[in-house]
């Protein structure tokens, strides 16, 4: 007899790959390159390599753990099972606060491209509400809409790259600017931490382990495929932006891809790119709300968040209370936050989340291992280094929010 509080396994490998792509592409291509260029100039190319390497290590840890613990919650569950309740809580809290900020960033990115001047925040809030309603009505609707959004984004990006290289006159000499090391290794590592924000979408696949068919096989495959496609895409876009605008030009605008296309001789491509950016942000926001709901569900099941959030809708089989509560919080952040601050804060929370994932995977026995321990050791060390190089304000807010979560849990368990 089926458990009425269990989620339904309705997603295949292709659906999981698409959800991962929807999470990563929207965040990275249209939001993360500007702060990365500010930190490192052309060195963002090295930052991208470092971020991709760290993401790969973290992806192997997530895939190895998901194969053994195929349930909702991702590293929150892995940390609890391998390292204890406190480690699980730290991971889950980092994911929830970091990705809630990321969801607000995606809503604001959508509005920056789609809303009339002065209407950005109301439009961003409206987008959150609409996509929360889509998620509320079932995970198959989420996957179906994400397929459409990802396809539209890939078409828009292909047009943008073609317009930059074919319709304008990019200067390959711009790519290196003042040199890859002009901002030093600190700047490069800071850009890596900011760009890591863009790669973190593959975790959305693992957090939905309770809804994937044959998760021990499908989740590791989906994570690897989605991450590989995204790395290639980011490299192409980074080189294109630097060639068209130079590092200072990329750093100087919140919409670098649209500006790069606008400098060329194909003006018809600009609205296409802006539409693609808006759609990409919607795709990322849709997947973020879904993943946040599942981690919140898992934490509520274990009483690390209010237990009433653990309810599963009897018809749609989704964590409906968790998704409604998260939508309210995201709307509140949109009303007061700025985009760059949200990216740095999100990176802090997500890097802590993956630190726990790497340590948890390192402790798995030989019969459960798919990858060498060296990858997990490097991943854990890299997460610590990237956290330490994030902008001071982002790191300070992150520390404060973790302190709040730890204090609240300590008070609850000592009652």
Residue pairs with C-beta under 8 A, 6 or more apart in sequence:
4 312
4 314
5 310
5 311
5 312
6 210
6 312
6 317
7 72
7 139
7 210
7 211
7 294
7 312
7 317
7 318
7 319
8 139
8 211
8 317
9 210
9 211
9 212
9 213
9 215
10 139
10 140
10 143
10 211
10 213
11 19
11 139
11 140
11 143
11 208
11 211
11 212
11 213
11 218
12 212
12 213
12 218
13 217
13 218
13 221
13 222
15 143
15 147
15 212
16 205
16 208
16 212
16 218
16 219
16 222
16 226
17 205
17 222
17 225
17 226
18 143
18 146
18 147
18 150
19 142
19 143
19 146
19 204
19 205
19 208
19 287
19 290
20 201
20 202
20 204
20 205
20 222
20 223
20 225
20 226
20 227
20 230
20 287
21 150
21 201
21 226
21 229
21 230
22 146
22 149
22 150
22 201
22 283
22 284
22 286
22 287
23 200
23 201
23 202
23 204
23 283
23 284
23 287
23 288
23 291
24 198
24 199
24 200
24 201
24 202
24 226
24 227
24 230
24 284
25 150
25 153
25 154
25 157
25 201
25 230
25 233
25 280
25 283
25 284
26 106
26 109
26 153
26 280
26 281
26 282
26 283
26 284
26 285
27 102
27 105
27 106
27 197
27 198
27 200
27 201
27 284
28 195
28 197
28 198
28 199
28 230
28 234
29 153
29 157
29 198
29 233
29 234
29 237
29 257
29 277
29 280
30 109
30 113
30 255
30 257
30 277
30 280
30 281
31 105
31 106
31 109
31 197
31 198
31 281
31 339
31 343
32 194
32 195
32 197
32 198
32 343
33 44
33 195
33 237
33 238
33 241
33 250
33 256
34 250
34 251
34 253
34 254
34 256
34 340
35 191
35 194
35 340
35 343
35 344
36 44
36 47
36 48
36 191
36 194
36 195
37 44
37 191
37 247
37 248
37 250
37 251
37 256
38 251
39 47
39 183
39 187
39 188
39 190
39 191
39 194
40 46
40 47
40 183
40 187
40 188
40 190
40 191
41 177
41 178
41 182
41 183
41 187
41 247
41 248
41 251
42 175
42 176
42 177
42 178
42 179
42 180
42 182
42 242
42 247
43 180
43 181
43 182
43 183
43 187
43 188
43 191
44 188
44 191
44 195
44 238
44 242
44 247
44 250
45 175
45 180
45 238
45 239
45 242
46 180
46 188
47 188
47 189
47 190
47 191
47 192
47 194
47 195
48 191
48 192
48 195
48 234
48 235
48 238
50 188
50 189
50 192
50 382
51 191
51 192
51 193
51 195
51 196
51 198
51 199
52 199
52 231
52 234
53 378
53 382
54 192
54 196
54 354
54 379
54 382
54 383
54 386
55 196
55 199
55 200
55 202
55 227
55 231
56 227
56 375
57 358
57 375
57 376
57 378
57 379
57 382
58 203
58 354
58 357
58 358
58 379
58 383
59 202
59 223
59 224
59 227
60 361
60 370
60 371
60 375
60 376
60 379
61 354
61 357
61 358
61 360
61 361
61 362
61 371
61 375
61 376
61 379
62 74
62 75
62 202
62 203
62 206
62 223
62 354
62 357
62 361
63 206
63 219
63 220
63 223
63 224
63 370
63 371
64 220
64 361
64 364
64 368
64 369
64 370
64 371
65 75
65 78
65 82
65 206
65 357
65 360
65 361
65 364
66 74
66 78
66 205
66 206
66 209
66 215
66 216
66 219
66 220
66 223
67 215
67 216
67 217
67 219
67 220
67 368
67 370
68 216
68 364
68 368
69 77
69 78
69 81
69 209
70 209
70 210
70 212
70 215
70 216
70 219
71 77
71 209
71 210
71 298
72 207
72 208
72 209
72 210
72 211
72 294
72 295
72 297
72 298
72 319
73 92
73 207
73 209
73 294
73 295
73 297
73 298
73 299
74 91
74 95
74 203
74 206
74 207
74 209
74 291
74 294
74 295
74 298
74 353
74 357
75 88
75 91
75 92
75 95
75 203
75 206
75 353
75 354
75 356
75 357
75 360
76 88
76 89
76 91
76 92
76 95
76 295
76 298
76 299
76 304
77 88
77 298
78 88
78 91
78 356
78 357
78 360
78 361
79 87
79 88
79 89
79 90
79 91
79 92
79 356
79 357
79 360
80 87
80 88
80 89
80 302
81 88
81 360
82 359
82 360
82 361
82 363
82 364
83 356
83 359
83 360
83 363
85 302
85 304
86 409
87 356
87 359
87 360
88 302
88 304
88 356
89 299
89 304
89 405
89 406
89 409
90 352
90 356
90 402
90 405
90 406
91 352
91 353
91 356
91 357
92 295
92 298
92 299
92 304
92 353
93 299
93 304
93 349
93 401
93 402
93 405
93 406
94 348
94 349
94 350
94 351
94 352
94 353
94 356
94 402
95 203
95 207
95 292
95 295
95 349
95 350
95 353
96 292
96 295
96 296
96 299
96 305
96 349
97 345
97 349
97 401
97 402
97 405
98 345
98 346
98 347
98 348
98 349
98 350
98 352
98 353
99 200
99 288
99 291
99 292
99 295
99 346
99 349
99 350
100 292
100 326
100 329
100 330
100 333
101 333
101 337
101 342
101 345
101 346
101 349
102 197
102 200
102 284
102 288
102 342
102 343
102 346
102 350
103 128
103 285
103 288
103 289
103 292
103 326
103 330
104 124
104 330
104 333
104 334
104 337
104 342
105 339
105 342
105 343
105 346
106 281
106 282
106 284
106 285
106 288
107 124
107 125
107 127
107 128
107 281
107 285
107 330
107 334
108 120
108 121
108 124
108 334
108 337
108 338
108 339
108 342
109 277
109 281
109 339
110 123
110 124
110 127
110 277
110 278
110 281
110 282
110 285
111 119
111 120
111 121
111 123
111 124
111 127
112 120
112 254
112 255
112 339
113 255
113 258
113 274
113 275
113 277
113 278
113 281
114 123
114 274
114 275
114 278
115 122
115 123
115 124
121 334
121 335
124 334
125 331
125 334
125 335
127 282
127 285
128 285
128 289
128 327
128 330
128 331
128 334
129 327
129 331
131 282
131 285
131 286
131 289
132 289
132 323
132 324
132 326
132 327
134 141
134 142
134 145
134 286
135 141
135 142
135 286
135 289
135 290
135 293
135 318
135 323
136 313
136 316
136 318
136 320
136 323
136 324
137 316
137 318
138 316
138 317
138 318
139 208
139 211
139 290
139 317
139 318
142 286
142 287
142 290
145 286
146 283
146 286
146 287
149 279
149 280
149 282
149 283
149 286
150 283
152 275
152 276
152 279
153 276
153 279
153 280
153 283
155 276
156 272
156 273
156 275
156 276
156 277
156 279
156 280
157 233
157 237
157 276
159 269
159 272
159 273
159 276
160 237
160 240
160 257
160 260
160 261
160 269
160 272
160 273
160 276
161 236
161 237
161 240
163 261
163 264
163 266
163 269
163 273
164 170
164 240
164 243
164 244
164 260
164 261
164 264
165 240
165 243
166 266
167 264
167 265
167 266
167 269
168 244
168 261
168 263
168 264
168 265
168 266
169 264
170 240
170 243
170 244
171 243
171 246
172 243
174 242
174 243
174 244
174 245
174 246
174 247
175 239
175 242
175 243
177 242
177 246
177 247
177 248
178 247
180 188
181 188
186 389
189 385
189 386
189 389
190 389
190 390
190 391
192 386
192 389
193 344
193 347
193 351
193 386
193 387
193 389
193 390
194 343
194 344
194 347
194 390
195 234
196 347
196 350
196 351
196 386
197 343
197 346
197 347
197 350
198 230
198 234
199 227
199 230
199 231
200 346
200 350
200 354
201 226
201 230
201 284
201 287
202 223
202 226
202 227
202 230
203 291
203 350
203 353
203 354
204 287
204 288
204 290
204 291
205 212
205 219
205 222
205 223
205 226
206 219
206 223
207 291
207 294
207 295
208 290
208 291
208 294
209 215
209 219
210 294
211 294
212 218
212 219
212 222
220 370
237 257
240 260
241 250
241 256
241 257
241 260
242 250
244 260
244 263
244 264
245 253
245 256
245 259
245 260
245 263
249 256
249 259
249 260
250 256
253 259
254 339
255 274
255 277
257 273
257 277
258 270
258 273
258 274
258 277
261 269
261 270
261 273
262 270
289 323
289 326
289 327
289 330
292 322
292 323
292 326
293 318
293 319
293 322
293 323
293 326
294 319
296 305
296 309
296 319
296 322
296 325
296 326
297 309
297 310
297 312
297 319
297 322
299 305
299 309
300 306
300 307
300 308
300 309
300 310
300 322
301 307
301 310
303 412
304 409
308 321
309 319
309 321
309 322
309 325
310 319
310 321
310 322
311 319
311 320
311 321
312 318
312 319
312 320
313 319
313 320
333 342
341 393
341 394
341 397
344 390
344 391
344 393
344 394
344 395
345 394
345 397
345 398
345 401
347 386
347 390
347 394
348 387
348 390
348 394
348 395
348 397
348 398
349 398
349 401
351 383
351 386
351 387
351 390
352 383
352 387
352 398
352 402
354 379
354 383
355 380
355 383
355 384
355 387
357 379
358 376
358 377
358 379
358 380
358 383
359 376
359 380
361 371
361 376
362 373
362 376
362 377
362 380
387 395
387 398
388 395
390 398
